[in-house]
Amino acid sequence: MGQAARAGGQAQLGDLERRVLMFERQHWCYEGSKETAIRNLFELEPTRYYELLSRLIDSDDALAFDPQLVKRLRRQRLERHRARSARRLNPPV
C-alpha cells in the first residue's frame, strides 16, 4: 500500500481495508460484542482483524482515505501503549 499502490495521487485501498475503516468509524454502535460482529462481517478472527487494523492505520493510503479516523485510531493505540507501559513500570502494591 505504499507509493506503488497510488494511482493519480489517490489512495488505493482494497475493499476489505475500506470496509474495516468504515466499521471503525462507527465508534462501535452495534448491539452485542464487537468480536462477534467482526467474525460475522469480515469472516476473520478478532486477532487477525486487529492485526490488519494496526497495519492499516500505519499506512499513508488509510490516512488519505479518512484522516480524522486514522489519527483518532493512532492516538487511541498510543494511549493504550502508554497505559500498558505505565502499569509495567508502576505495578500495583
Residue, then its C-alpha position, 0 to 999 in steps of 0.5 A: m500500500g505504499q507509493a506503488a499502490r497510488a494511482g493519480g495521487q489517490a489512495q488505493l485501498g482494497d475493499l476489505e481495508r475500506r470496509v474495516l475503516m468504515f466499521e471503525r468509524q462507527h465508534w462501535c454502535y452495534e448491539g452485542s460484542k464487537e468480536t462477534a460482529i467482526r467474525n460475522l462481517f469480515e469472516l476473520e478472527p478478532t486477532r487477525y482483524y486487529e492485526l490488519l487494523s494496526r497495519l492499516i492505520d500505519s499506512d499513508d493510503a488509510l490516512a488519505f482515505d479518512p484522516q480524522l479516523v486514522k489519527r483518532l485510531r493512532r492516538q487511541r493505540l498510543e494511549r493504550h501503549r502508554a497505559r500498558s507501559a505505565r502499569r509495567l513500570n508502576p505495578p500495583v502494591 
